[in-house]
Amino acid sequence: MRVAQLAKAAAVSGDTVRHYTDLGLLKPRRDPHNGYQLYATEDLKRLRFIARARRLGFSLKDVQAILARADSGAEPCAEVRELLGERLHALEAHIAECQRLAGVMQRALADWAARPQCAADGQAICQLIEDFELPGESRPASPCPAH
C-alpha cells in the first residue's frame, strides 16, 4: 500500500501516516523501481493501534515506548495500565482546574455585570480585570477615573 491507501484504510490523513513514519512508528519498505514507500498489512495494524491509543489519551511518546516494548518481544500491558493510570490522574487534575477556572469566570461575569465601562486612563488598562479579586486575594475595587 502507498501512503494514500494506508491513510484511507486507517481513516487518518496522509500527513499523519508520513509523520508516524518519520517518527519510526511505521516502517515501510521502498519500492526499488520508483522509490515510493510501500506499507504492509502490519503497518495498517500498527497505524490502527496508534490511532486507538491516541484516542485513549496516550501521547506519541507513550505509543513509541509501548511499540518498542512489543517489538522487543516484551509484554507491554503492565506498562500500558500504569501509563493510562497516570494519564487519567493528570486529566482529572486538569478537569478540576478547568472547573475551578469556570467558577472564577462565572464570578467575574456576575461581578462585572454591575460595573461601568471604564476607559483606559494611562494608569489602568481595564479596570474590570485589574480590580477583580482572584481567589486568595483581597483587594478593594477602585472607581472608574473621571472622564
N, C-alpha and C positions, 0 to 999 in steps of 0.2 A: 504494500500500500504506500502511496505517496502522502505527503502532509495533508492535503485537502481531503483525501479519502479517510485517513485516520481521524482527522478532526470531525468529519461528518459522522463517522461511526460511533464516536465517543461523545457527540453533541458538545464539542468545545470549539474554540476558534483555532485557525491555523497558527495565529500568533502564540496561543497557549502551547500548542504542540512544539513550536520552534523554541519557545522559552524553556520548556521542560527538557528538550533535547540539549540546549545549551548548558543547562544545569547538570546534565548527565543522568537525569531520571529516566530518559528513554534513550535507547542505544540502537539507532538504525544502522543499516549497512549501506554502503554506497554502491549504486549501480555502476559497474565498470564501463558501460557504454556511454553514459551521459552524465555521471556524477550526481544524479539525484539521490536523495536519501530515501531509502525504502524501509518501511516499517513492517514488522511481522505481527502475527496474532498475539504473541507475548507482549508486544508494545501496546496493543489495544487493551489487553488485560491490565497492564500497569497503569495506563492512562485512566482507565475507569476506576482503578483503585485510588489513584492520586485525587481524582475529582471527588470521589466519595469521602476520602479522608479530609479533604479541604472543606467539604460541606459539614463535616462533623466538628470542625474547628481546629484541625491540626494545621500548623504552619508548614511552609515548604521545607524548612529546616527539619521539622519533626518527620515529615514524609521521607526526606533523604535518609535520616537515621533509621527509620523503620525498614525502608527498602534495602539499605546497606546491610542491616542485620539479617534480613531474609535472604539476601543474595549470598551471604557468607554461610548460610545453612543453619543459622541460629534461629530460635523461636522468638519472634518479636512481640507476641501477645502480652506478656507481662509488662514490657516497656510501654506498649500501647495503652494499657489500663492506667498505668502511672501517669503518662503524659495527658490522657484525657481528664484524669482527676485534677491535674494541675491547671489545665485549660478551663475546666468547669469552675474551679475556685477563683481564678482570675476573672472569668466572665461574671460570676456572682458579685465580686467586688466592684467591677465596672458598672453593673446594673445598679447596685446600691449607690454608687457615686452619681450616676445619672439621675436616680430618683431624688437624691439629696439636692442636686442642682436644679431639677424641675421644681422642687419646693421653694428654693430660693428665688427662682424666676417668677413663680406664681405670686410670692410675697412681694417682689419688686413691682410687678404689674399692678397689684392691688394698691400698693403704697403710692405709686406714681399716678394712678387714676385721678387723685385729688390734687396733685401738684401742678402748678402752672408751667407753661413752656418758658424757658429762660434762654436768653440769647447769650452767646459766648461773650465774655467781657474782658478778655485778656488775662483774667485770673482763674476763670473756670472754663472748662471745655463743655461739659454737660453736667449741670448741677444734679440731675437725677442720679447719675452714676456716682458722682463724687460724694453725694450726701447719703447714699444708700447704706444702711447699716447691714453689713455682712455678718453671718453667724460668727460669734466670738468677738465681735467688735461692739463698741458703744461710742456713738458719735452723734452729736446734735445736728439736725438739719439746719442749713442756713437759708435765709430767704433769697429770692432772686434779686440780683442787683437792679437798681432803678434803671429804667430805660431812658 
